[in-house]
């Protein structure tokens, strides 16, 4: 039986309670029936010395506790720390209150110069001398205690350091050793207790005693006749009775000695009867044995079912929900077993539901991306073991978003169900392949073809596309859908499921761009394919390992030369490749969708920079570029709001830049996202204006505040009149639309002055500053000096 088990604890508790009750009863009766007087008295007196020592220790602990409370009191520490005469009354009041609370006879405060600065109650030179000698021990041991003798009476003394956090003083508490202790000794042990002191001249003085004054006087007279030092044990004739006494030194103070004399009447002890004691002992042992047997049986009845339930709970924790829980008991343990069984059934049912939600698409009842990936990895593992191959078909429906926008999401959901049913029906006819259809999300579907060849995959892809070409009928509406379909396989294209899905997705987007039906993945679709695959993992690690760096390029008001904003840029410091230029990883991030993570990182760092600059008194508008995928994220405004709230930055401190091509890829969703951002209060800017093919009629409805002229028109303005005309027209167009116009790519003072003459509002470029680390911006702003106006130079 392990001691920590419930059964052993129950048995131990019962036995301990029984033993305590029996022993206490036996000790109470033993005082009247103990026949072994001399040995019993000796034992009683020895135990009495221990008990009295324990009483003194308890008193010392009480004093320590009270002194510690006072020493840690905030107001008391403040009063000592002020070292002000006005706080002396406060200190003395605190000392007095604390002493009265723990029934101490006196208290005092020793300051850091080891001088008694305040005290209450009794004082003497001997007491003060003892206190000063205890200071070092008290400081090292977090408190010290000793015995002082004042006017022939012993006192317990406790010294407690006051720290804040260094020692700034000591609190002293004294407690008289008097009638209270001897009365407690008499009550606990039944022996007479007398507290005596002896002065340097050899005179004994009684401080307290449980004996009568006549008996106490007789004891003093006998001690007076004994040689010094008095023996530890001795017999004494006191008032006609024979007593056995034991002398216990308590303490010594400057030649004064304090002792406790414990005495027991021998005549009284020898009159006891021992036979009754033996009977009581036998009954006690018998009671313990019977109780032990009963407690073991009771403990087994309680603990064994609970132990079985605990084992059942462990099996439930490991996912074994088939374990049976049976209990025919009608008590609380039976009810607990029934509750466990109900909990098992409930957990099993909920876990099944959760698993279905986690791995199955609720709309089409097809496997979702997570389940499809598990199936794909299992198929790859099987193919690897059998030297076989696995192919994945990934398709994205054409024009589905347009259907959703026109007919509504309910119609779109019903349409997706029909597409899923048609795919399942098409593959059900192919009994030679164990194909599996899945919906990866939105209007993306995938087909897993285990143990198949490339030729089979191409044939099935063609069949699927042909099946999707037939119009779908829904709610009396005929919907014509097509799809772009990509094909990738193991081991030709990738070694794991994630990579294989990525390859199939690349092939699918290539098919959609070419409008070419089904396309088999080729490394040429994705420049440096092997490097790109590792680049996505490295990009993820770059964010987690803090390898990205925030750079900024200032934006200057061309009229006044004032720094009004910065454009945030991201740089990647690769631990092996060194500095990776943005044009090497930004296009890849946009292609894979990782650009959203990068955008979140740039927004987070830009908000932190904006907050830090504001604390330094530098208030600039921070520009951040948004990609096409960012604009298609309908949750972008809420994510941006969370970042602003986290860094305590207003939306007005930001200007979000988007390209014309990003807007025109999906104008409806882009406008919804832009309107949500604009409603928050941030500025919006059209970046690289003039390089796209956007409709001005549509752009005028966008909630933008700024146009940025692409640097390709600005770099050679001073030498190319055509570029100058384009820039002038763009500036006029922007101003006529009520927009702020910014030129990027200013690399000379001549271009600066030309743009200022044309009325351009702001500019950025290498002439003012190259992109710099964000932590250098504040210093650059202080050192920046704009070119002087021609009028100023003429003067």
Residue pairs with C-beta under 8 A, 6 or more apart in sequence:
1 7
1 8
1 11
2 8
3 9
3 12
5 303
5 307
6 299
6 302
6 303
6 306
6 307
7 296
7 299
7 300
7 302
7 303
7 304
8 299
10 295
10 298
10 299
10 302
10 303
11 292
11 295
11 296
11 299
14 291
14 292
14 294
14 295
14 298
14 299
15 288
15 291
15 292
15 295
18 287
18 288
18 291
19 288
22 284
22 287
22 288
23 284
25 280
26 277
26 280
26 281
26 284
29 276
29 277
29 280
30 277
31 190
32 272
33 272
33 273
33 274
33 276
33 277
33 280
34 40
34 269
34 272
34 274
34 277
35 270
35 272
35 273
35 274
35 277
36 274
37 266
37 269
37 270
37 272
38 244
38 266
38 269
40 269
41 244
41 264
41 266
41 269
42 233
42 244
42 246
44 189
44 190
44 191
44 264
45 191
45 233
45 244
45 245
45 246
45 262
45 263
45 264
46 246
47 189
48 185
48 189
48 191
48 193
48 246
48 262
49 246
49 248
49 260
49 262
51 185
51 188
51 189
52 181
52 185
52 193
52 248
52 260
52 262
53 248
55 181
55 184
55 185
56 156
56 177
56 181
56 250
59 156
59 175
59 177
59 181
60 145
60 156
60 158
60 175
62 102
62 175
63 102
63 104
63 145
63 156
63 158
63 173
63 174
63 175
64 143
64 145
64 158
64 160
65 102
66 98
66 99
66 101
66 102
66 104
66 173
67 98
67 143
67 158
67 159
67 160
67 171
67 172
67 173
68 143
68 160
69 98
70 76
70 94
70 95
70 98
70 160
70 171
71 77
71 160
71 161
71 162
71 163
71 171
73 94
75 90
75 94
76 90
76 91
76 94
76 162
77 162
77 164
77 168
79 87
79 90
79 91
79 94
80 87
80 91
80 109
80 111
80 162
80 164
80 168
80 169
81 164
81 168
88 117
88 118
91 109
91 117
91 118
92 118
92 119
92 120
95 107
95 108
95 109
95 118
95 119
95 120
95 171
96 107
96 120
98 104
98 107
98 171
98 173
99 105
99 106
99 107
99 120
99 121
99 173
102 173
102 175
103 175
104 121
104 173
104 174
104 175
105 121
105 122
105 155
105 174
105 175
105 176
106 119
106 120
106 121
106 122
106 123
106 127
106 155
106 172
106 173
106 174
107 119
107 120
107 121
107 171
107 172
107 173
107 174
108 116
108 118
108 119
108 120
108 123
108 131
108 171
108 172
109 116
109 117
109 118
109 119
109 162
109 169
109 170
109 171
109 172
110 116
110 117
110 131
110 132
110 135
110 159
110 169
110 170
110 172
111 117
111 168
111 169
112 167
112 168
112 169
114 132
114 135
116 128
116 131
117 169
119 172
121 174
122 150
122 151
122 155
122 174
124 148
124 150
124 151
126 148
126 149
126 150
126 253
126 254
126 256
127 148
127 150
127 155
127 157
127 174
129 254
130 146
130 148
130 157
130 253
130 254
131 148
131 157
131 159
131 170
131 172
134 144
134 145
134 146
134 157
134 159
135 159
135 170
137 144
137 159
138 144
138 159
138 160
138 161
138 170
139 161
139 167
139 170
142 160
142 161
143 158
143 159
143 160
143 161
144 158
144 159
145 156
145 157
145 158
145 159
146 156
146 157
146 159
146 251
147 154
147 155
147 156
147 157
147 177
147 250
147 251
147 252
147 253
147 258
148 154
148 155
148 157
148 174
148 251
148 253
149 155
149 197
149 251
149 253
149 254
149 256
149 257
149 258
152 197
152 199
152 205
152 207
152 256
153 176
153 177
153 178
153 197
153 207
154 176
154 177
154 195
154 197
154 207
154 250
154 251
154 258
155 174
155 175
155 176
155 177
156 174
156 175
156 176
156 177
157 172
157 173
157 174
158 172
158 173
158 174
158 175
159 170
159 171
159 172
160 170
160 171
160 172
160 173
161 167
161 169
161 170
162 168
162 169
162 170
162 171
177 195
177 207
177 208
177 250
177 258
178 195
178 207
178 208
179 208
181 193
181 195
181 208
182 193
182 194
182 195
182 208
182 209
182 210
183 210
185 191
185 193
185 210
185 262
186 192
186 193
186 210
189 262
190 264
191 262
191 263
191 264
192 209
192 210
192 211
192 215
192 243
192 262
192 263
192 264
193 209
193 210
193 260
193 261
193 262
193 263
194 206
194 208
194 209
194 210
194 211
194 216
194 219
194 260
194 261
194 263
195 206
195 207
195 208
195 209
195 250
195 258
195 259
195 260
196 204
196 205
196 206
196 207
196 220
196 223
196 258
196 259
196 260
196 261
197 204
197 205
197 207
197 256
197 257
197 258
197 259
198 204
198 205
198 256
198 257
198 258
198 259
199 205
199 255
199 256
200 255
200 256
202 224
202 228
203 224
204 220
204 223
204 224
205 220
206 216
206 219
206 220
207 258
209 215
209 216
209 219
211 219
211 238
211 263
212 239
214 239
215 238
215 239
218 236
218 237
218 238
218 239
219 236
219 238
219 245
219 261
219 263
222 236
222 237
222 238
223 230
223 261
226 234
230 247
230 259
231 247
232 246
232 247
233 244
233 245
233 246
233 247
234 245
234 247
235 242
235 243
235 244
235 245
235 266
236 242
236 243
236 245
236 263
237 243
238 263
241 265
241 266
241 267
241 268
242 265
242 266
242 267
243 263
243 264
243 265
243 266
244 263
244 264
244 266
245 261
245 262
245 263
245 264
246 261
246 262
246 263
247 259
247 260
247 261
248 259
248 260
248 261
248 262
249 257
249 258
249 259
250 258
250 259
250 260
251 257
251 258
252 258
302 333
305 327
305 329
305 333
305 337
306 333
309 325
309 336
309 337
309 340
312 323
312 325
312 340
312 344
313 340
315 323
316 323
316 343
316 344
316 347
321 344
321 345
321 347
321 348
321 351
323 344
325 337
325 338
325 340
325 341
325 344
326 337
327 333
327 334
327 337
327 338
328 334
329 337
358 370
359 367
359 368
359 370
359 371
359 374
360 366
360 367
360 368
360 371
361 367
361 368
361 438
361 439
363 413
363 416
363 417
363 439
364 416
364 417
364 420
364 439
365 420
366 420
366 424
366 437
366 438
366 439
366 445
367 375
367 436
367 437
367 438
367 439
368 438
368 439
368 440
368 441
369 438
369 440
369 441
371 438
372 436
372 438
372 440
372 446
372 448
373 497
373 498
373 501
375 436
375 438
375 448
376 390
376 392
376 448
376 497
376 500
376 501
377 496
377 497
379 390
379 448
379 450
379 451
380 390
380 490
380 495
380 496
380 497
380 500
382 388
382 450
382 451
383 389
383 390
383 450
383 451
383 490
383 491
384 490
384 491
388 450
388 451
389 451
389 452
389 453
389 454
389 489
389 490
389 491
389 492
390 448
390 449
390 450
390 451
390 452
390 489
390 490
390 500
391 449
391 452
391 453
391 454
391 456
391 457
391 487
391 488
391 489
391 490
392 446
392 447
392 448
392 449
392 487
392 488
392 489
392 500
392 501
392 504
393 446
393 447
393 449
393 457
393 460
393 461
393 464
393 485
393 486
393 487
393 504
393 518
394 440
394 444
394 445
394 446
394 447
394 485
394 486
394 488
394 501
394 504
394 505
394 507
394 508
395 444
395 445
395 446
395 447
395 464
395 468
395 483
395 484
395 485
395 486
395 508
396 443
396 444
396 483
396 484
396 508
396 509
396 512
397 419
397 443
397 445
397 468
397 481
397 482
397 483
398 481
398 482
398 483
398 484
398 512
399 480
399 481
399 482
400 412
400 415
400 443
400 481
401 443
401 666
403 411
403 412
403 415
403 479
403 481
404 411
404 412
405 668
407 477
411 474
411 475
411 477
414 474
414 475
415 472
415 474
415 479
415 481
416 439
416 443
418 472
418 474
419 445
419 468
419 472
419 481
420 437
420 439
420 445
422 467
422 468
422 472
423 437
423 445
423 447
423 464
423 467
424 437
426 463
426 464
426 467
427 433
427 435
427 437
427 447
427 460
430 460
433 449
433 450
433 451
433 452
433 456
433 460
434 450
434 451
435 447
435 448
435 449
435 460
436 447
436 448
436 450
437 445
437 446
437 447
438 445
438 446
438 447
438 448
439 445
439 446
440 446
446 501
446 504
447 460
447 464
449 456
449 457
449 460
452 460
454 487
454 489
454 492
454 520
457 487
457 489
458 487
458 518
458 520
461 485
461 487
461 517
461 518
462 517
462 518
464 483
464 485
465 482
465 483
465 485
465 517
465 518
468 481
468 482
468 483
469 482
471 478
471 479
471 480
471 481
472 478
472 479
472 480
472 481
473 479
484 508
484 509
484 511
484 512
484 515
484 517
484 519
485 508
485 511
485 517
485 518
485 519
486 503
486 504
486 505
486 506
486 507
486 508
486 509
486 510
486 511
486 518
486 519
486 520
486 521
487 504
487 507
487 518
487 519
487 520
487 521
488 494
488 500
488 501
488 503
488 504
488 506
488 507
488 520
488 521
489 500
490 500
493 499
493 500
493 503
493 521
494 500
494 502
494 503
494 533
499 533
502 533
502 536
502 592
503 521
503 526
503 529
504 521
506 521
506 525
506 526
506 591
507 519
507 520
507 521
507 522
507 525
508 519
509 591
510 519
510 525
511 517
511 518
511 519
523 529
523 530
526 532
526 591
532 588
535 585
535 588
536 588
536 592
536 594
538 574
539 585
539 588
539 589
539 594
539 597
539 598
540 594
540 597
541 547
542 548
542 572
542 574
543 597
543 598
543 601
547 572
547 573
547 574
547 575
548 570
548 571
548 572
548 573
548 598
548 601
549 570
549 571
549 572
549 573
549 773
549 774
550 568
550 569
550 570
550 571
550 602
550 605
550 606
550 609
550 773
550 774
551 568
551 569
551 570
551 571
551 771
551 772
551 773
551 774
552 566
552 567
552 568
552 569
552 609
552 622
552 771
552 772
552 774
552 777
553 566
553 567
553 569
553 764
553 769
553 770
553 771
553 772
554 563
554 565
554 566
554 764
554 768
554 769
554 777
554 780
554 781
554 784
555 563
555 564
555 565
555 566
555 567
555 621
555 623
555 742
555 762
555 763
555 764
556 562
556 563
556 564
556 762
556 763
556 764
556 768
556 786
557 563
557 564
557 761
557 762
558 743
558 752
558 755
558 756
558 760
558 761
558 762
558 763
559 756
559 761
560 786
561 785
561 786
561 787
562 786
563 620
563 781
563 784
564 620
564 621
564 762
565 620
565 621
565 622
565 623
565 655
565 762
566 620
566 621
566 622
566 623
566 777
567 622
567 623
567 624
567 625
567 657
567 764
568 602
568 605
568 606
568 609
568 622
568 623
568 624
568 625
568 774
569 582
569 771
570 582
570 586
570 598
570 601
570 602
571 579
571 582
571 771
572 579
572 580
572 582
572 585
573 579
573 580
574 580
586 595
586 598
588 594
589 595
589 597
589 598
590 627
590 628
590 629
593 629
595 627
595 629
595 630
596 627
596 629
596 630
596 633
599 624
599 625
599 626
599 627
599 630
600 639
600 643
602 624
602 625
603 624
603 639
603 640
603 643
604 643
604 646
604 647
605 774
606 622
606 624
606 654
607 622
607 643
607 644
607 646
607 647
607 649
607 654
608 647
609 622
609 774
609 777
610 620
610 622
610 647
610 649
610 653
610 654
611 647
611 648
611 649
613 619
613 620
613 777
613 778
614 649
614 653
616 778
618 777
618 778
618 781
619 653
620 653
620 781
621 652
621 653
621 654
621 655
621 683
622 653
622 654
622 655
623 654
623 655
623 656
623 657
623 685
624 654
624 655
624 656
624 657
625 656
625 657
625 658
625 687
626 636
626 656
626 657
626 658
626 662
627 662
628 659
628 661
628 662
628 665
628 666
630 636
630 673
631 658
631 662
631 663
631 665
631 666
631 669
631 670
631 673
631 674
632 665
632 666
632 669
632 670
632 673
633 639
633 673
634 669
634 672
634 673
634 676
636 673
636 676
636 677
637 673
637 676
637 677
637 679
637 680
640 651
640 677
640 680
640 682
641 651
641 680
644 650
644 651
644 654
644 680
650 681
651 680
651 681
651 682
652 681
652 682
652 683
653 682
654 682
654 683
655 682
655 683
655 684
655 685
655 705
655 706
656 677
656 682
656 683
656 684
656 685
657 684
657 685
657 686
657 687
657 708
658 670
658 674
658 684
658 685
658 686
658 687
659 686
659 687
659 688
659 692
660 686
660 688
660 689
660 691
660 692
660 693
660 694
660 699
661 692
661 693
661 694
662 670
663 670
663 671
663 674
663 686
663 694
663 699
663 702
664 670
664 692
664 693
664 694
664 695
664 698
667 698
671 701
671 702
674 684
674 702
674 703
674 704
675 703
677 684
678 684
678 703
683 705
683 706
684 702
684 703
684 704
684 705
684 706
685 704
685 705
685 706
685 707
685 708
685 742
686 699
686 702
686 704
686 706
686 707
686 708
687 708
688 708
688 710
689 707
689 708
689 709
689 710
689 730
689 734
690 709
690 710
690 713
690 726
690 730
691 710
691 712
696 733
700 737
704 739
705 739
705 740
706 739
706 740
706 741
706 742
707 730
707 733
707 734
707 737
707 739
707 740
707 741
707 742
708 741
708 742
708 743
708 744
709 727
709 730
709 731
709 741
709 742
709 743
709 744
709 760
710 744
710 745
711 743
711 744
711 745
711 765
712 745
713 723
713 726
713 727
713 730
714 723
714 727
714 743
714 744
714 745
714 746
714 751
714 755
714 765
715 745
715 747
715 751
716 723
717 723
717 724
717 727
717 751
717 754
717 755
718 748
718 750
718 751
718 754
724 754
724 758
727 743
727 755
727 758
727 760
728 758
730 741
731 741
731 758
731 759
731 760
732 759
734 740
734 741
735 741
735 759
740 761
740 762
741 759
741 760
741 761
741 762
742 760
742 761
742 762
742 763
742 764
743 755
743 760
743 762
743 763
743 764
743 765
744 763
744 764
744 765
745 765
746 752
746 755
746 763
746 764
746 765
746 766
746 767
746 768
747 765
747 766
747 767
748 767
749 767
749 787
751 765
751 767
752 763
752 767
752 787
753 787
753 790
755 763
768 784
769 780
769 784
772 780
